[in-house]
Amino acid sequence: MTAWLFEALMLLAFGCSWPASIAKSLRTRFVRGKSPLFMVIVILGYCCGILHKLINPAAPDAPLLARHVLWLYVADLLLVATDLTLYFLFRRNAEPRGAR
């Protein structure tokens, strides 16, 4: 019934954390403590969610958000992919002064 609402809220909540992580990587150019394996697993999870939405789309008469929750998966996936890209760009950088 309203499962799509909770799914959308979950995706929004998860999506809120990635911009902060991306901003910190861009600001410090340092990625110690980040796990590329974790980010790949998260990306695979979002890919599974996207496939599920493509295989089982919302009914045409479903509420707008239910019909477009797929785009929340795509947005979250792009955020994680950006963070993963920054990891590989900055992984060899030395720890910034005054960090810790």
Z-matrix of the N, CA and C atoms (Angstrom, degrees):
N
C 1 1.458
C 2 1.534 1 109.91
N 3 1.312 2 118.97 1 -74.07
C 4 1.465 3 120.87 2 178.86
C 5 1.526 4 111.44 3 -109.97
N 6 1.310 5 116.34 4 22.34
C 7 1.465 6 120.21 5 179.07
C 8 1.525 7 110.52 6 -58.21
N 9 1.319 8 117.84 7 -35.09
C 10 1.467 9 121.91 8 179.95
C 11 1.525 10 110.98 9 -60.51
N 12 1.350 11 117.04 10 -33.97
C 13 1.464 12 120.34 11 -179.91
C 14 1.533 13 109.93 12 -65.45
N 15 1.330 14 116.45 13 -46.00
C 16 1.455 15 119.95 14 179.21
C 17 1.528 16 111.55 15 -67.41
N 18 1.318 17 116.52 16 -34.49
C 19 1.462 18 120.65 17 176.16
C 20 1.532 19 109.72 18 -64.05
N 21 1.311 20 117.04 19 -44.20
C 22 1.465 21 121.25 20 179.01
C 23 1.529 22 110.93 21 -64.07
N 24 1.329 23 117.00 22 -42.30
C 25 1.469 24 120.36 23 178.81
C 26 1.526 25 111.22 24 -64.31
N 27 1.330 26 117.15 25 -39.10
C 28 1.456 27 121.15 26 177.15
C 29 1.528 28 109.88 27 -61.62
N 30 1.330 29 116.85 28 -46.58
C 31 1.461 30 120.59 29 -179.17
C 32 1.526 31 111.31 30 -64.83
N 33 1.320 32 117.22 31 -37.69
C 34 1.467 33 120.10 32 176.90
C 35 1.524 34 110.88 33 -65.78
N 36 1.332 35 116.87 34 -41.80
C 37 1.462 36 120.43 35 179.44
C 38 1.527 37 110.79 36 -63.61
N 39 1.336 38 116.63 37 -46.59
C 40 1.460 39 119.54 38 178.22
C 41 1.519 40 110.57 39 -63.41
N 42 1.314 41 116.60 40 -39.52
C 43 1.458 42 121.47 41 -177.92
C 44 1.509 43 113.69 42 -67.00
N 45 1.317 44 117.75 43 -22.60
C 46 1.469 45 120.74 44 -179.08
C 47 1.526 46 112.67 45 -72.04
N 48 1.314 47 117.93 46 -25.77
C 49 1.465 48 119.81 47 -176.66
C 50 1.527 49 112.76 48 -79.26
N 51 1.307 50 118.43 49 -29.69
C 52 1.469 51 120.36 50 -174.18
C 53 1.520 52 113.67 51 -68.94
N 54 1.342 53 120.79 52 -40.08
C 55 1.478 54 118.03 53 178.48
C 56 1.531 55 112.84 54 -58.99
N 57 1.337 56 117.21 55 -35.27
C 58 1.465 57 119.67 56 178.16
C 59 1.524 58 110.70 57 -66.24
N 60 1.319 59 117.02 58 -41.17
C 61 1.457 60 121.28 59 178.41
C 62 1.530 61 111.01 60 -65.29
N 63 1.316 62 115.97 61 -41.58
C 64 1.471 63 120.88 62 178.67
C 65 1.526 64 110.22 63 -64.56
N 66 1.326 65 116.73 64 -44.64
C 67 1.471 66 120.99 65 -179.58
C 68 1.525 67 110.87 66 -61.45
N 69 1.345 68 116.94 67 -41.38
C 70 1.463 69 119.58 68 179.34
C 71 1.522 70 110.85 69 -64.56
N 72 1.321 71 117.42 70 -41.87
C 73 1.471 72 120.35 71 178.31
C 74 1.522 73 110.97 72 -62.84
N 75 1.314 74 116.88 73 -41.63
C 76 1.468 75 120.20 74 179.77
C 77 1.523 76 111.51 75 -68.21
N 78 1.330 77 116.15 76 -38.23
C 79 1.465 78 120.81 77 -178.09
C 80 1.534 79 111.30 78 -70.36
N 81 1.341 80 117.08 79 -45.51
C 82 1.461 81 120.62 80 -174.33
C 83 1.524 82 113.64 81 -95.07
N 84 1.334 83 116.39 82 -20.31
C 85 1.464 84 122.45 83 -174.68
C 86 1.534 85 111.03 84 55.34
N 87 1.327 86 114.94 85 37.24
C 88 1.451 87 122.99 86 -177.06
C 89 1.528 88 108.54 87 -141.36
N 90 1.337 89 117.05 88 135.25
C 91 1.477 90 119.50 89 -172.57
C 92 1.527 91 113.44 90 -128.46
N 93 1.310 92 117.57 91 23.01
C 94 1.462 93 119.66 92 178.75
C 95 1.532 94 110.04 93 -57.91
N 96 1.314 95 115.37 94 137.72
C 97 1.459 96 120.45 95 178.56
C 98 1.516 97 113.86 96 94.07
N 99 1.311 98 117.26 97 -11.38
C 100 1.463 99 119.99 98 177.35
C 101 1.519 100 109.34 99 -87.13
N 102 1.315 101 115.61 100 143.91
C 103 1.453 102 120.44 101 -178.81
C 104 1.521 103 110.37 102 -112.57
N 105 1.330 104 117.66 103 113.37
C 106 1.464 105 118.82 104 178.36
C 107 1.529 106 111.80 105 -64.88
N 108 1.330 107 117.20 106 -33.30
C 109 1.465 108 119.92 107 177.91
C 110 1.529 109 110.49 108 -62.63
N 111 1.324 110 116.65 109 -43.51
C 112 1.467 111 120.66 110 177.29
C 113 1.525 112 110.47 111 -59.26
N 114 1.328 113 116.70 112 -45.50
C 115 1.467 114 119.72 113 -178.58
C 116 1.529 115 111.29 114 -64.76
N 117 1.324 116 117.74 115 -37.25
C 118 1.473 117 120.74 116 177.31
C 119 1.529 118 109.73 117 -65.11
N 120 1.321 119 117.30 118 -41.45
C 121 1.471 120 120.14 119 178.19
C 122 1.523 121 110.56 120 -62.78
N 123 1.330 122 117.44 121 -41.37
C 124 1.466 123 120.92 122 177.95
C 125 1.532 124 110.11 123 -63.21
N 126 1.321 125 116.63 124 -43.33
C 127 1.472 126 120.54 125 177.90
C 128 1.521 127 110.48 126 -60.01
N 129 1.331 128 117.49 127 -43.47
C 130 1.471 129 120.45 128 177.31
C 131 1.528 130 111.15 129 -61.00
N 132 1.323 131 116.98 130 -39.12
C 133 1.461 132 120.51 131 176.72
C 134 1.519 133 111.68 132 -61.93
N 135 1.328 134 117.19 133 -43.99
C 136 1.462 135 120.31 134 178.14
C 137 1.526 136 110.81 135 -65.73
N 138 1.332 137 117.37 136 -36.99
C 139 1.477 138 120.18 137 176.25
C 140 1.525 139 110.52 138 -61.45
N 141 1.321 140 116.81 139 -40.57
C 142 1.473 141 120.25 140 177.18
C 143 1.524 142 110.64 141 -63.50
N 144 1.328 143 117.14 142 -41.48
C 145 1.466 144 120.29 143 177.47
C 146 1.521 145 111.92 144 -62.60
N 147 1.328 146 116.28 145 -40.90
C 148 1.469 147 120.81 146 178.29
C 149 1.524 148 110.26 147 -64.32
N 150 1.327 149 116.99 148 -45.14
C 151 1.470 150 119.93 149 177.83
C 152 1.523 151 111.46 150 -60.60
N 153 1.314 152 116.47 151 -41.13
C 154 1.473 153 120.15 152 178.11
C 155 1.527 154 110.27 153 -59.48
N 156 1.325 155 116.70 154 -44.10
C 157 1.473 156 120.20 155 -179.31
C 158 1.522 157 111.54 156 -67.72
N 159 1.318 158 117.26 157 -33.35
C 160 1.465 159 119.87 158 178.46
C 161 1.528 160 111.32 159 -72.83
N 162 1.324 161 116.49 160 -37.60
C 163 1.465 162 120.96 161 -179.95
C 164 1.536 163 111.34 162 -75.51
N 165 1.330 164 116.92 163 -36.79
C 166 1.472 165 122.61 164 -178.20
C 167 1.530 166 110.43 165 -122.99
N 168 1.320 167 118.16 166 71.97
C 169 1.471 168 119.31 167 -177.08
C 170 1.525 169 111.40 168 -68.21
N 171 1.327 170 115.01 169 156.92
C 172 1.467 171 121.01 170 176.87
C 173 1.525 172 109.13 171 -66.78
N 174 1.310 173 115.54 172 151.80
C 175 1.461 174 121.01 173 178.50
C 176 1.532 175 109.72 174 -63.64
N 177 1.337 176 116.91 175 150.08
C 178 1.472 177 120.02 176 179.89
C 179 1.528 178 113.42 177 -59.10
N 180 1.335 179 117.54 178 -26.29
C 181 1.465 180 119.97 179 -179.11
C 182 1.532 181 112.26 180 -94.65
N 183 1.329 182 117.66 181 7.78
C 184 1.464 183 121.67 182 177.98
C 185 1.531 184 108.93 183 -70.81
N 186 1.336 185 116.70 184 157.98
C 187 1.475 186 119.04 185 176.91
C 188 1.524 187 111.68 186 -57.86
N 189 1.310 188 115.78 187 156.74
C 190 1.467 189 122.38 188 -175.72
C 191 1.524 190 112.44 189 -53.05
N 192 1.333 191 117.21 190 -48.92
C 193 1.461 192 120.09 191 -177.91
C 194 1.524 193 111.12 192 -63.14
N 195 1.304 194 117.73 193 -36.48
C 196 1.468 195 120.82 194 178.63
C 197 1.522 196 110.60 195 -63.65
N 198 1.316 197 116.73 196 -35.55
C 199 1.464 198 120.35 197 -179.60
C 200 1.521 199 112.78 198 -77.63
N 201 1.326 200 117.14 199 -17.38
C 202 1.464 201 120.03 200 -174.89
C 203 1.526 202 113.61 201 -119.37
N 204 1.329 203 118.33 202 12.54
C 205 1.466 204 120.75 203 179.37
C 206 1.532 205 110.96 204 -63.45
N 207 1.308 206 117.32 205 -22.68
C 208 1.461 207 122.05 206 175.73
C 209 1.529 208 110.37 207 -53.10
N 210 1.330 209 117.00 208 -39.52
C 211 1.462 210 120.68 209 -176.69
C 212 1.519 211 112.01 210 -69.31
N 213 1.335 212 117.72 211 -24.52
C 214 1.463 213 119.99 212 173.78
C 215 1.528 214 110.21 213 -68.52
N 216 1.334 215 116.20 214 -38.97
C 217 1.466 216 119.91 215 174.90
C 218 1.528 217 110.19 216 -61.09
N 219 1.314 218 116.56 217 -44.83
C 220 1.473 219 120.72 218 -178.59
C 221 1.530 220 110.16 219 -63.80
N 222 1.331 221 117.16 220 -44.22
C 223 1.461 222 120.67 221 -179.77
C 224 1.528 223 110.77 222 -61.97
N 225 1.337 224 116.88 223 -45.79
C 226 1.458 225 120.36 224 179.02
C 227 1.525 226 111.15 225 -62.71
N 228 1.317 227 116.68 226 -41.95
C 229 1.463 228 120.82 227 179.03
C 230 1.529 229 110.11 228 -60.64
N 231 1.322 230 117.35 229 -43.01
C 232 1.466 231 120.68 230 179.78
C 233 1.527 232 111.65 231 -64.87
N 234 1.330 233 117.16 232 -36.53
C 235 1.464 234 120.40 233 177.77
C 236 1.528 235 111.01 234 -65.05
N 237 1.321 236 116.58 235 -45.35
C 238 1.471 237 119.90 236 179.52
C 239 1.526 238 110.19 237 -66.04
N 240 1.317 239 117.30 238 -40.31
C 241 1.464 240 120.68 239 178.27
C 242 1.528 241 110.79 240 -62.44
N 243 1.327 242 116.99 241 -37.28
C 244 1.469 243 121.05 242 176.61
C 245 1.522 244 110.25 243 -63.93
N 246 1.332 245 116.62 244 -45.32
C 247 1.460 246 120.44 245 179.32
C 248 1.532 247 110.86 246 -63.46
N 249 1.311 248 117.11 247 -38.65
C 250 1.464 249 121.21 248 177.78
C 251 1.530 250 110.76 249 -65.29
N 252 1.309 251 116.78 250 -40.93
C 253 1.464 252 121.13 251 177.27
C 254 1.530 253 110.71 252 -61.27
N 255 1.337 254 116.05 253 -43.81
C 256 1.463 255 120.10 254 178.17
C 257 1.527 256 110.85 255 -63.46
N 258 1.315 257 116.56 256 -35.90
C 259 1.467 258 119.58 257 176.60
C 260 1.529 259 109.83 258 -56.83
N 261 1.319 260 116.56 259 -48.95
C 262 1.469 261 119.16 260 -177.38
C 263 1.529 262 111.93 261 -70.51
N 264 1.320 263 117.96 262 -28.48
C 265 1.466 264 120.32 263 176.43
C 266 1.526 265 112.79 264 -71.27
N 267 1.330 266 116.55 265 -37.68
C 268 1.465 267 121.14 266 -171.63
C 269 1.529 268 114.15 267 -108.53
N 270 1.312 269 119.39 268 5.05
C 271 1.464 270 120.90 269 -172.27
C 272 1.524 271 113.57 270 -62.90
N 273 1.295 272 118.52 271 -25.37
C 274 1.475 273 120.63 272 -178.04
C 275 1.533 274 112.79 273 -96.36
N 276 1.304 275 117.42 274 -0.34
C 277 1.463 276 119.79 275 -179.51
C 278 1.522 277 110.84 276 -69.46
N 279 1.325 278 116.03 277 144.34
C 280 1.460 279 121.43 278 177.58
C 281 1.530 280 109.75 279 -72.47
N 282 1.312 281 114.13 280 156.53
C 283 1.466 282 119.63 281 179.53
C 284 1.522 283 109.20 282 -63.69
N 285 1.344 284 117.28 283 133.87
C 286 1.468 285 119.64 284 -179.90
C 287 1.537 286 111.30 285 -65.22
N 288 1.309 287 116.62 286 151.24
C 289 1.465 288 121.22 287 177.86
C 290 1.516 289 110.97 288 -64.06
N 291 1.304 290 115.94 289 140.15
C 292 1.458 291 120.26 290 177.98
C 293 1.503 292 113.55 291 79.53
N 294 1.316 293 117.58 292 4.48
C 295 1.472 294 120.64 293 -179.86
C 296 1.517 295 109.73 294 -77.84
N 297 1.292 296 115.49 295 158.61
C 298 1.463 297 126.47 296 177.48
C 299 1.445 298 111.78 297 114.65
